[in-house]
Amino acid sequence: MHDIRAIRENPAAFDAALARRGVSPVSAEILALDEKRRACIHAAETAQAEQNASSKLIGRAKASGDEAEFERLRALVAAKKDEIARMQTEAKALDSELTDLLLRIPNLPYEDTPEGTDESDNVELRTHGTPSEFDFTPLEHYDLPSVKPGMDFETAAKLSGARFVVLSSGVARIHRALAQFMLDTHISENGLTETWTPVLVREEMMLGTGQLPKFGEDSYKTREGWWLIPTAEVTLTNIVNDTTIEESYLPRRYVAHTQCFRSEAGSAGRDTAGMLRQHQFEKVEMVSITHPDHSRAELDRMTDCAEGILRKLGLAFRTVVLCTGDMGAGARRTHDIEVWLPGQNAYREISSVSVCGDYQARRMNARYRPKDGKPEFVHTLNGSGLAVGRCLIAVLENGQQADGSVTLPEALHPWLGGKTTLAADGTLV
């Protein structure tokens, strides 16, 4: 959400920043609503003052026996009461309209965020490792002989429909081991605080992190009014919802492993084969709550935390900064990490790390109290550390062997009880 005062002070700069995201100028509409709202508030306050002044005179008129003046003042007070109520109702309606408009406008990109329209305009920051090479044609994860016994899409479709999977045996254990490996690494080496949160949240929590009101079709809502989280960004960030914390309490760095749920309403027909894009999946999510002066550096720190998981697993990846046209609505700058998938002969996203500035904090009313001065809004960041299912795909595809087995990364062995290989029959050995 945006600061209305900043828009008043420099509407041209606001429109120019949004134009970099391909958004048409909107400051004139915002300021017109704001002016009408402020006029109604002023009119209500003026009427209230007049009502108060007349109320004081009523008693005097009654005491002096001036019935005509008494009746005139009483009628005036009643009229002002109606006028105040009308102005307050109109101001409230205009305030809701203005808030809804501000909630739907995307964040302003940082100046160093590259301008562009789609993923073809993203800028590569760095690469790590060399894509795996094989003396045979590599298969996609769901076609691997060792994987087929433990990755069942047909049963999942019977249970739930398309874009679900049932994992079992060795594949299920590797999936679980990856999540535990990620969590333990972030906790013991990266200093993140392990957190366990609900996957059902109130609507205002989805509003706070920006999933609502604009992107509700991409998530699931229960009959009771709860929303299923699309990512633990929602719960971890909203820990500070409607809270003022001490400056010394910053930064707060959280990590959580949760189930995530997305309807993928805007991605019909994309990546429907295998586990790449599911309605239900697991993710290890990182969230940082920081002082405004430190959020840009925190973006680089969190990106390194996510990259570190892939380095430990020995997987080739590249890191790109998203252009303004490919970046999520709540972000000011986003780093995507793309892991090499030999079955697709392509890099695919496995983590997205974003700095949101005070955009989410304003929606949540999340502030910190400086040692000297009045409370200010915190800055928030979020990022995958990593998407567990996609990491499973990368491990399986990059470790595949000609005999159908999969050699597993050494870093994962301790979480697999010393097992090193997914044999061709789907068992861990």
PAVOLO-595117 format. One line per field, with one value per residue (C-alpha): residue in three letters; x, y, z; residue number from 1. Coordinates in nm, 4 decimals. Each point is the difference from the previous one (the first is absolute). Layout:
N
r [Ala, ...]
x [X, ...]
y [Y, ...]
z [Z, ...]
k [NUM, ...]
This chain:
429
r [Met, His, Asp, Ile, Arg, Ala, Ile, Arg, Glu, Asn, Pro, Ala, Ala, Phe, Asp, Ala, Ala, Leu, Ala, Arg, Arg, Gly, Val, Ser, Pro, Val, Ser, Ala, Glu, Ile, Leu, Ala, Leu, Asp, Glu, Lys, Arg, Arg, Ala, Cys, Ile, His, Ala, Ala, Glu, Thr, Ala, Gln, Ala, Glu, Gln, Asn, Ala, Ser, Ser, Lys, Leu, Ile, Gly, Arg, Ala, Lys, Ala, Ser, Gly, Asp, Glu, Ala, Glu, Phe, Glu, Arg, Leu, Arg, Ala, Leu, Val, Ala, Ala, Lys, Lys, Asp, Glu, Ile, Ala, Arg, Met, Gln, Thr, Glu, Ala, Lys, Ala, Leu, Asp, Ser, Glu, Leu, Thr, Asp, Leu, Leu, Leu, Arg, Ile, Pro, Asn, Leu, Pro, Tyr, Glu, Asp, Thr, Pro, Glu, Gly, Thr, Asp, Glu, Ser, Asp, Asn, Val, Glu, Leu, Arg, Thr, His, Gly, Thr, Pro, Ser, Glu, Phe, Asp, Phe, Thr, Pro, Leu, Glu, His, Tyr, Asp, Leu, Pro, Ser, Val, Lys, Pro, Gly, Met, Asp, Phe, Glu, Thr, Ala, Ala, Lys, Leu, Ser, Gly, Ala, Arg, Phe, Val, Val, Leu, Ser, Ser, Gly, Val, Ala, Arg, Ile, His, Arg, Ala, Leu, Ala, Gln, Phe, Met, Leu, Asp, Thr, His, Ile, Ser, Glu, Asn, Gly, Leu, Thr, Glu, Thr, Trp, Thr, Pro, Val, Leu, Val, Arg, Glu, Glu, Met, Met, Leu, Gly, Thr, Gly, Gln, Leu, Pro, Lys, Phe, Gly, Glu, Asp, Ser, Tyr, Lys, Thr, Arg, Glu, Gly, Trp, Trp, Leu, Ile, Pro, Thr, Ala, Glu, Val, Thr, Leu, Thr, Asn, Ile, Val, Asn, Asp, Thr, Thr, Ile, Glu, Glu, Ser, Tyr, Leu, Pro, Arg, Arg, Tyr, Val, Ala, His, Thr, Gln, Cys, Phe, Arg, Ser, Glu, Ala, Gly, Ser, Ala, Gly, Arg, Asp, Thr, Ala, Gly, Met, Leu, Arg, Gln, His, Gln, Phe, Glu, Lys, Val, Glu, Met, Val, Ser, Ile, Thr, His, Pro, Asp, His, Ser, Arg, Ala, Glu, Leu, Asp, Arg, Met, Thr, Asp, Cys, Ala, Glu, Gly, Ile, Leu, Arg, Lys, Leu, Gly, Leu, Ala, Phe, Arg, Thr, Val, Val, Leu, Cys, Thr, Gly, Asp, Met, Gly, Ala, Gly, Ala, Arg, Arg, Thr, His, Asp, Ile, Glu, Val, Trp, Leu, Pro, Gly, Gln, Asn, Ala, Tyr, Arg, Glu, Ile, Ser, Ser, Val, Ser, Val, Cys, Gly, Asp, Tyr, Gln, Ala, Arg, Arg, Met, Asn, Ala, Arg, Tyr, Arg, Pro, Lys, Asp, Gly, Lys, Pro, Glu, Phe, Val, His, Thr, Leu, Asn, Gly, Ser, Gly, Leu, Ala, Val, Gly, Arg, Cys, Leu, Ile, Ala, Val, Leu, Glu, Asn, Gly, Gln, Gln, Ala, Asp, Gly, Ser, Val, Thr, Leu, Pro, Glu, Ala, Leu, His, Pro, Trp, Leu, Gly, Gly, Lys, Thr, Thr, Leu, Ala, Ala, Asp, Gly, Thr, Leu, Val]
x [0.0000, 0.1214, 0.0488, -0.2655, 0.2167, 0.2833, -0.2442, -0.1270, 0.3549, 0.1221, -0.2727, 0.2165, 0.2719, -0.2619, -0.1447, 0.3480, 0.0966, -0.3212, 0.0555, 0.3158, -0.2335, -0.2304, -0.2678, -0.1922, 0.0103, -0.2306, 0.1038, -0.2712, -0.2737, 0.1575, 0.0343, -0.3560, -0.1394, 0.2305, -0.1153, -0.3690, 0.0640, 0.1884, -0.2722, -0.2658, 0.2070, 0.0498, -0.3710, -0.0884, 0.2470, -0.1341, -0.3596, 0.1044, 0.1539, -0.3142, -0.2163, 0.2094, -0.0205, -0.3793, -0.0435, 0.1633, -0.2437, -0.3116, 0.0218, 0.0390, -0.3017, -0.2095, 0.1109, -0.0801, -0.3443, 0.0634, -0.2066, 0.0433, 0.3783, -0.0122, -0.1992, 0.2198, 0.3167, -0.1478, -0.1002, 0.3489, 0.1667, -0.2230, 0.0806, 0.3718, -0.0261, -0.1484, 0.2613, 0.2835, -0.1332, -0.0365, 0.3514, 0.1538, -0.1755, 0.1174, 0.3545, 0.0046, -0.1184, 0.2622, 0.2663, -0.0921, 0.0070, 0.3414, 0.1406, -0.1237, 0.1625, 0.3312, -0.0090, -0.0245, 0.2955, 0.3312, 0.3121, 0.2472, 0.3159, 0.3445, 0.1989, 0.2440, -0.2809, 0.0345, -0.2861, -0.1735, -0.3240, 0.0529, 0.2544, 0.2026, 0.1058, 0.1278, 0.3698, 0.2353, 0.2050, 0.2164, 0.0211, 0.1315, 0.1165, -0.0152, -0.3203, 0.0118, 0.1146, -0.0994, 0.1094, -0.3689, -0.3142, -0.1098, -0.3594, -0.2432, -0.0551, -0.3336, 0.1443, 0.2924, -0.0342, 0.1084, -0.2554, -0.3101, -0.0717, -0.0030, -0.1656, -0.3632, -0.2039, -0.2848, -0.0923, 0.0309, -0.2372, -0.2482, 0.0275, 0.0098, 0.0153, 0.2718, 0.3217, 0.0339, 0.2408, 0.0384, 0.3613, 0.1101, 0.3010, 0.3419, -0.1292, -0.2129, 0.2986, 0.2245, -0.2714, -0.0217, 0.3790, 0.0348, -0.2374, 0.1822, 0.3380, -0.1166, -0.1475, 0.3037, 0.2361, -0.1942, -0.0254, 0.3530, 0.1982, -0.2104, -0.1393, -0.3680, -0.2606, -0.1968, -0.3725, -0.3071, -0.3141, -0.3600, -0.0878, -0.3468, -0.0106, -0.2482, -0.0748, 0.1795, 0.3241, -0.0224, -0.0747, 0.3048, 0.2500, -0.1720, -0.1722, -0.3273, -0.1973, 0.1495, 0.1264, -0.2627, -0.0756, 0.3455, -0.0745, -0.2564, -0.2639, -0.1948, -0.3735, 0.0773, 0.1901, 0.3566, 0.2540, 0.2537, 0.3441, 0.1724, 0.3295, 0.1153, 0.0871, -0.3587, 0.0288, 0.3641, -0.0317, -0.3273, 0.1639, 0.0579, -0.3475, -0.1402, 0.3073, 0.2611, 0.3303, 0.3125, 0.2791, 0.2374, -0.2257, 0.0958, 0.0804, -0.2353, 0.0865, -0.2475, -0.0084, -0.2878, -0.0730, -0.3658, -0.2496, -0.0989, -0.3114, -0.0514, -0.2853, 0.2314, -0.3006, 0.2208, 0.2222, -0.2342, 0.1854, 0.3471, 0.2330, -0.2785, 0.2278, 0.1764, 0.0504, 0.1128, -0.3281, -0.2354, -0.3068, 0.1469, 0.3730, 0.2579, 0.2354, 0.2593, -0.0672, 0.2230, -0.1340, 0.1958, -0.1367, 0.2612, 0.0874, -0.0571, 0.3715, 0.0921, -0.2610, 0.1963, 0.3004, -0.2361, -0.1184, 0.3541, 0.0387, -0.3197, 0.0931, 0.3287, -0.1827, -0.2154, 0.2942, 0.1927, -0.2461, 0.0630, 0.3758, -0.0049, -0.2041, 0.2455, -0.2668, 0.0705, -0.2069, -0.0180, -0.1313, -0.1883, -0.1533, -0.3547, -0.0964, -0.2855, -0.2478, 0.0746, 0.0178, -0.2735, -0.2333, 0.1300, 0.3726, 0.2408, 0.2748, 0.0012, 0.2780, -0.1054, 0.2216, -0.0368, 0.1326, 0.1164, -0.2426, 0.1644, -0.3307, -0.1267, 0.3440, -0.0798, 0.0353, -0.3228, -0.0943, 0.0548, 0.0063, -0.1212, 0.1353, -0.1624, 0.0368, -0.3321, 0.1117, -0.2860, -0.2687, -0.1217, 0.0688, -0.2435, -0.2670, 0.0660, 0.0693, 0.3308, 0.2396, 0.3154, 0.0799, 0.3355, 0.2036, -0.0825, -0.3041, -0.3464, -0.0790, 0.0803, -0.0937, 0.2266, 0.1217, -0.0866, 0.1659, -0.0930, 0.1566, -0.0067, 0.2741, -0.0983, -0.3061, 0.0271, -0.1735, 0.2049, 0.3162, -0.1018, -0.0383, 0.3466, 0.1651, -0.1656, 0.0700, 0.3586, 0.0895, -0.1527, 0.2128, -0.0166, -0.1339, -0.3014, 0.1323, 0.0689, 0.3193, -0.0936, 0.1990, 0.2525, -0.1348, -0.3321, 0.1392, -0.0216, -0.3729, -0.0501, 0.1555, 0.3143, -0.1838, 0.1718, -0.2047, -0.3562, 0.0219, -0.1695, -0.2761, -0.0818, 0.1643, 0.2683, 0.3341]
y [0.0000, 0.3476, 0.3112, 0.2510, 0.2857, -0.0990, -0.0058, 0.3479, 0.1345, -0.1415, -0.1539, 0.0184, -0.2148, -0.2504, -0.0343, -0.0224, -0.2876, -0.1874, 0.0606, -0.2102, -0.2879, 0.0741, 0.1559, 0.2993, 0.3280, -0.0212, 0.2853, 0.2358, -0.2492, -0.0593, 0.3698, 0.0787, -0.2629, 0.1214, 0.3615, -0.0976, -0.2089, 0.2821, 0.2494, -0.2210, -0.0383, 0.3768, 0.0624, -0.2473, 0.1628, 0.3476, -0.1132, -0.1644, 0.3248, 0.1921, -0.2593, 0.0241, 0.3800, -0.0047, -0.2640, 0.2317, 0.2788, -0.2152, -0.0004, 0.3759, 0.0537, -0.2322, 0.1717, 0.3447, -0.1119, 0.0708, -0.2841, 0.1094, 0.0015, -0.3272, -0.1702, 0.1507, -0.1283, -0.3420, -0.0339, 0.1142, -0.2599, -0.2744, 0.1091, 0.0065, -0.3475, -0.1287, 0.1883, -0.1451, -0.3541, 0.0476, 0.1433, -0.2718, -0.2741, 0.1496, 0.0417, -0.3617, -0.1209, 0.2104, -0.1253, -0.3608, 0.0763, 0.1666, -0.2834, -0.2610, 0.1892, 0.0294, -0.3694, -0.0995, 0.2058, -0.1909, 0.1009, 0.2506, -0.1688, 0.0995, 0.2092, -0.2887, -0.2401, -0.0513, 0.1245, -0.2478, -0.1685, -0.3728, -0.2682, 0.0612, 0.3329, -0.1531, 0.0550, -0.2791, 0.0834, -0.3126, -0.3715, -0.2818, -0.3413, -0.1696, -0.1585, -0.3790, -0.1911, -0.3577, -0.2606, -0.0815, 0.2052, 0.1202, -0.0575, 0.2235, -0.0939, -0.1760, -0.2298, -0.1294, -0.3764, 0.0491, 0.2763, -0.1519, -0.2415, 0.2869, 0.2827, -0.0829, 0.2548, -0.2353, -0.0764, 0.3692, 0.0845, -0.2545, 0.1551, 0.3682, 0.0697, 0.1389, 0.1579, -0.2122, -0.2840, -0.2891, -0.0613, -0.3238, -0.2095, 0.1354, 0.3041, 0.1080, -0.0346, 0.2093, 0.2652, 0.0066, -0.0039, 0.3017, 0.2045, -0.0983, 0.0719, 0.3465, 0.0811, -0.1185, 0.1918, 0.3255, -0.0375, -0.1113, 0.1841, 0.2969, 0.1070, -0.0206, -0.0702, -0.3188, 0.0694, -0.2187, 0.1793, -0.0790, -0.0542, 0.1503, 0.3782, 0.2816, 0.2183, 0.3009, -0.1997, -0.0622, 0.3690, 0.0900, -0.1737, 0.0965, -0.3192, 0.1892, 0.1698, -0.0333, -0.3593, -0.1939, -0.2284, -0.1565, -0.1278, -0.2196, 0.1216, -0.2238, 0.0205, 0.1297, 0.2984, -0.1144, 0.0060, -0.2751, 0.1589, 0.0099, 0.0302, 0.0469, 0.3566, 0.0755, -0.1322, 0.0874, 0.3606, 0.0528, -0.0904, 0.3772, 0.0942, 0.2980, -0.0023, 0.2559, -0.1630, 0.1461, 0.0921, -0.2262, -0.2939, 0.0357, -0.1826, -0.2939, -0.2935, -0.2868, -0.3318, -0.2469, -0.3233, -0.0166, -0.1419, 0.2631, 0.0211, 0.1804, -0.0246, 0.1204, 0.1652, 0.2105, -0.2827, -0.2469, -0.2300, 0.0798, -0.2684, -0.2512, -0.3039, -0.1253, 0.1870, 0.3367, 0.1844, -0.1494, 0.1217, -0.1322, 0.0089, 0.0544, 0.2900, 0.1178, 0.3726, 0.2773, 0.3354, 0.2941, 0.3033, 0.2755, 0.3611, 0.2043, 0.0787, -0.3688, -0.1602, 0.0315, -0.1782, -0.2603, -0.0850, -0.1015, -0.1943, -0.1972, -0.0694, -0.1458, -0.2175, -0.1485, -0.0422, -0.1726, -0.2905, -0.0649, 0.0342, -0.2642, -0.2321, 0.0467, 0.1292, 0.2452, 0.3173, 0.3577, 0.3077, 0.2697, 0.3318, 0.0278, 0.2906, 0.2306, -0.1840, -0.3465, 0.0924, -0.0727, 0.2846, 0.0353, 0.0077, 0.2862, -0.2344, -0.3778, -0.2529, -0.3289, -0.3047, -0.2502, -0.3542, -0.2059, -0.2783, -0.2323, -0.1698, 0.3333, 0.1207, 0.3293, 0.2056, 0.0158, 0.2156, -0.1603, 0.3117, 0.3579, 0.2497, 0.3437, 0.3213, 0.1806, 0.3137, 0.1332, -0.1090, -0.2959, 0.1760, 0.2793, -0.2563, -0.1796, 0.3119, -0.1548, 0.2484, 0.0246, 0.2553, 0.1756, 0.0894, 0.3637, 0.0964, -0.1197, -0.3510, -0.0717, -0.2809, -0.3058, -0.1505, -0.3580, -0.2623, -0.3537, -0.2825, -0.3732, -0.1916, -0.2150, -0.1428, -0.3618, -0.1702, 0.1853, -0.0798, -0.3666, 0.0235, 0.1546, -0.2640, -0.2856, 0.1312, 0.1081, -0.3227, -0.2389, -0.2877, -0.2078, -0.3030, 0.2001, 0.0586, 0.3404, 0.0939, 0.2312, 0.3063, -0.0672, 0.2890, -0.1838, -0.3328, 0.0797, 0.0763, -0.3311, -0.2208, -0.0388, -0.1123, 0.1222, -0.1261, -0.0367, -0.3388, -0.0796, -0.1847, 0.3129, -0.1046, 0.1926, -0.1763]
z [0.0000, -0.0776, 0.2115, -0.1059, 0.1270, -0.2319, -0.2944, 0.0927, 0.0209, -0.3327, -0.2168, -0.3138, 0.1608, 0.1142, -0.3504, -0.1530, 0.2308, -0.0806, -0.3710, 0.0277, 0.0901, -0.2914, 0.2219, -0.1354, 0.1981, 0.3001, 0.2294, -0.1319, 0.0910, 0.3410, 0.0794, -0.1168, 0.2388, 0.2743, -0.0488, 0.0148, 0.3129, 0.1737, -0.0971, 0.1599, 0.3144, 0.0185, -0.0549, 0.2764, 0.2398, -0.0819, 0.0542, 0.3278, 0.1228, -0.0965, 0.1738, 0.3158, 0.0008, -0.0489, 0.2712, 0.2530, -0.0910, 0.0355, 0.3783, 0.0129, -0.2257, 0.2160, 0.3187, -0.1397, -0.1080, -0.3667, -0.1427, -0.3620, 0.0308, 0.1899, -0.2761, -0.2723, 0.1667, 0.0674, -0.3689, -0.1014, 0.2228, -0.1430, -0.3563, 0.0739, 0.1495, -0.3252, -0.2040, 0.2097, -0.0399, -0.3764, -0.0397, 0.2181, -0.1974, -0.3285, 0.1315, 0.1155, -0.3410, -0.1767, 0.2385, -0.0809, -0.3726, 0.0314, 0.2107, -0.2456, -0.2867, 0.1854, 0.0931, -0.3676, -0.1214, -0.0184, 0.1870, -0.1436, -0.1351, 0.1196, -0.2435, -0.0524, -0.0955, -0.3767, -0.2117, -0.2299, -0.0954, 0.0584, 0.0966, -0.3154, 0.1547, 0.3264, 0.0681, 0.1003, 0.3094, 0.0216, -0.0658, 0.2164, -0.1098, -0.3363, -0.1334, 0.0290, -0.3071, -0.0842, -0.2509, -0.0448, -0.0534, 0.3474, 0.1015, 0.1834, 0.3631, -0.0466, -0.2707, 0.2062, 0.0721, 0.3617, 0.0509, -0.1573, 0.2911, 0.2486, -0.1959, -0.0715, -0.1932, -0.0893, 0.3605, 0.0851, -0.2862, 0.1355, 0.3469, -0.0881, -0.3735, -0.2235, 0.1318, 0.3104, 0.0761, 0.2427, 0.1041, 0.1638, 0.0995, -0.1002, -0.1858, 0.2978, 0.2317, -0.2252, -0.0129, 0.3810, 0.0371, -0.2263, 0.2159, 0.3194, -0.1597, -0.1041, 0.3404, 0.1941, -0.2273, 0.0321, 0.3765, 0.0855, -0.2673, -0.1087, 0.3362, -0.0889, 0.2676, -0.0619, 0.0057, -0.0346, -0.1152, -0.0999, -0.3656, 0.0457, 0.0445, 0.0335, -0.3004, 0.1474, 0.0073, -0.3753, -0.0413, 0.2076, -0.2254, -0.3252, -0.1159, 0.0352, -0.1333, -0.3487, -0.0135, 0.1920, -0.2961, 0.0357, 0.3517, 0.1741, 0.2457, 0.2361, 0.0647, 0.3492, -0.1436, 0.0630, -0.2817, -0.0659, -0.0139, -0.3403, 0.1878, 0.3605, -0.0982, 0.1051, 0.3544, 0.0702, -0.1191, 0.1843, 0.3301, 0.0272, -0.1262, 0.1955, 0.2247, 0.1018, 0.0961, 0.1498, -0.2407, 0.1955, -0.0919, -0.3677, -0.2163, 0.0461, -0.2261, -0.0212, -0.1838, -0.0252, -0.1841, -0.0996, -0.2401, -0.2558, -0.2163, -0.3297, -0.2454, -0.2800, -0.1624, -0.2235, -0.1224, -0.1708, -0.2355, 0.1359, 0.1352, 0.0563, -0.0297, 0.3105, 0.3277, -0.1306, 0.0551, 0.2601, 0.1858, 0.3273, 0.0657, 0.2717, 0.0404, 0.2473, 0.0214, 0.1325, 0.1224, 0.1388, 0.1829, -0.0073, 0.0628, -0.3193, -0.0279, -0.0130, -0.2278, -0.3234, 0.1543, 0.1471, -0.3522, -0.0924, 0.3257, -0.0553, -0.3615, 0.1191, 0.2546, -0.2767, -0.2365, 0.2778, 0.0060, -0.3693, 0.0412, 0.2733, -0.2220, -0.2864, -0.2390, -0.2800, 0.0118, -0.1111, 0.1778, -0.1877, 0.1005, -0.1277, -0.2207, 0.0953, -0.2232, 0.1424, 0.3667, 0.2535, 0.0937, 0.3555, -0.0803, -0.0581, -0.1195, -0.0448, -0.0441, -0.1594, 0.0371, -0.2825, 0.0323, -0.2963, -0.0987, -0.2554, -0.0844, -0.1320, -0.1116, 0.1695, 0.3168, 0.2015, 0.2979, 0.3394, 0.2184, -0.0193, 0.2547, 0.0220, 0.1952, 0.0492, 0.1832, 0.2145, -0.2506, 0.2101, 0.3303, -0.0892, -0.0822, 0.3312, 0.2105, 0.1087, 0.1574, 0.2081, 0.2679, -0.0461, 0.3073, -0.0699, -0.2016, -0.0884, -0.1330, -0.3646, -0.2360, -0.0155, -0.3268, -0.0964, -0.2203, -0.0989, -0.1947, -0.0635, 0.1646, -0.1989, -0.1760, 0.1182, -0.2934, -0.2587, 0.1902, -0.0062, -0.3777, -0.0323, 0.2200, -0.1893, -0.3481, 0.0623, 0.1789, -0.2536, -0.1301, -0.3180, 0.1928, 0.1233, 0.3521, 0.1584, 0.1816, 0.2890, 0.1129, 0.2756, 0.2070, 0.0269, 0.1228, 0.3754, -0.0382, -0.1806, 0.2646, -0.2081, -0.3157, -0.3158, -0.2940, -0.1195, -0.1661, -0.3287, 0.1874, 0.2054, 0.3288, 0.1879, 0.0332]
k [1, 2, 3, 4, 5, 6, 7, 8, 9, 10, 11, 12, 13, 14, 15, 16, 17, 18, 19, 20, 21, 22, 23, 24, 25, 26, 27, 28, 29, 30, 31, 32, 33, 34, 35, 36, 37, 38, 39, 40, 41, 42, 43, 44, 45, 46, 47, 48, 49, 50, 51, 52, 53, 54, 55, 56, 57, 58, 59, 60, 61, 62, 63, 64, 65, 66, 67, 68, 69, 70, 71, 72, 73, 74, 75, 76, 77, 78, 79, 80, 81, 82, 83, 84, 85, 86, 87, 88, 89, 90, 91, 92, 93, 94, 95, 96, 97, 98, 99, 100, 101, 102, 103, 104, 105, 106, 107, 108, 109, 110, 111, 112, 113, 114, 115, 116, 117, 118, 119, 120, 121, 122, 123, 124, 125, 126, 127, 128, 129, 130, 131, 132, 133, 134, 135, 136, 137, 138, 139, 140, 141, 142, 143, 144, 145, 146, 147, 148, 149, 150, 151, 152, 153, 154, 155, 156, 157, 158, 159, 160, 161, 162, 163, 164, 165, 166, 167, 168, 169, 170, 171, 172, 173, 174, 175, 176, 177, 178, 179, 180, 181, 182, 183, 184, 185, 186, 187, 188, 189, 190, 191, 192, 193, 194, 195, 196, 197, 198, 199, 200, 201, 202, 203, 204, 205, 206, 207, 208, 209, 210, 211, 212, 213, 214, 215, 216, 217, 218, 219, 220, 221, 222, 223, 224, 225, 226, 227, 228, 229, 230, 231, 232, 233, 234, 235, 236, 237, 238, 239, 240, 241, 242, 243, 244, 245, 246, 247, 248, 249, 250, 251, 252, 253, 254, 255, 256, 257, 258, 259, 260, 261, 262, 263, 264, 265, 266, 267, 268, 269, 270, 271, 272, 273, 274, 275, 276, 277, 278, 279, 280, 281, 282, 283, 284, 285, 286, 287, 288, 289, 290, 291, 292, 293, 294, 295, 296, 297, 298, 299, 300, 301, 302, 303, 304, 305, 306, 307, 308, 309, 310, 311, 312, 313, 314, 315, 316, 317, 318, 319, 320, 321, 322, 323, 324, 325, 326, 327, 328, 329, 330, 331, 332, 333, 334, 335, 336, 337, 338, 339, 340, 341, 342, 343, 344, 345, 346, 347, 348, 349, 350, 351, 352, 353, 354, 355, 356, 357, 358, 359, 360, 361, 362, 363, 364, 365, 366, 367, 368, 369, 370, 371, 372, 373, 374, 375, 376, 377, 378, 379, 380, 381, 382, 383, 384, 385, 386, 387, 388, 389, 390, 391, 392, 393, 394, 395, 396, 397, 398, 399, 400, 401, 402, 403, 404, 405, 406, 407, 408, 409, 410, 411, 412, 413, 414, 415, 416, 417, 418, 419, 420, 421, 422, 423, 424, 425, 426, 427, 428, 429]
